Amino acid sequence: MTYLGFHLAFNLPLLVVLFFLSGRGIWPQEMVLVMAGILGIVMTFTSPWDNYAVAKGIWDFPRERVWFRLGKLPVEEYAFFVIQSLEVMWLSWAFLRWVEPPEGVPPARWIGDPPVLRHIAILLVFWGALGITLREWPKRARRIHYAWHLFYWFLPVVGIQWIVGWPLLSAYWLQVLVPTLVIGTYLCLADWIAIGKGIWFFDEKQITGWKIRGVMPWEEAAFFYITSLLVAQTFLILLPAGLR
């Protein structure tokens, strides 16, 4: 199976189902703008992260399983960023329609508010200090490369989201949790099959070694859940209050 075949077998059917569940493309203009903005953020933020990982050999793709590459990544990998984000956003939109929203929830705080900026600055200073202090750790312990690369890149963004929108996110916890778990779990199962078929592979020296059912590194599962969480929370924060 090729990477394109993987998308056709696993992601296309789910996309079609979620497309119809979310309203068959008949969405408010504000939601379309939010989705487009999130897709732009995801592509901008994730592409360098993924390119760096492939350049370092943490994971890679057999040449015969992909169409062509842009930079270090197959074009199918860039497509995956879009596909996963759409899956999470469409399920989030459907779930918002199915579940009665909480009442009296304050909106997310403006990122330019002084208290918000102060808390974000503290987080970024801590993030930078941690990176400087532990910069030699991945070199000494290569097995934590994937885990370090994942958590150091993505967890600060989760922190910023909660600084900006913690009252909103805590009130809508179910609307965030369900899309995160559903899409994250589905992608884990699909990924487990794809690894078994050799569509992509990992450097055994750069992962901790604990694998789900002996095939999928736990770091890979963490990636699917963290990225699904990021998209679900961003969608909820950016969606206008009248559409929640």
Summary of the structure (lengths in Angstrom):
residues: 244
radius of gyration: 18.6
end to end distance: 39.9
largest distance: 54.4
contacts: 733
relative contact order: 0.16
helix: 73%
strand: 5%
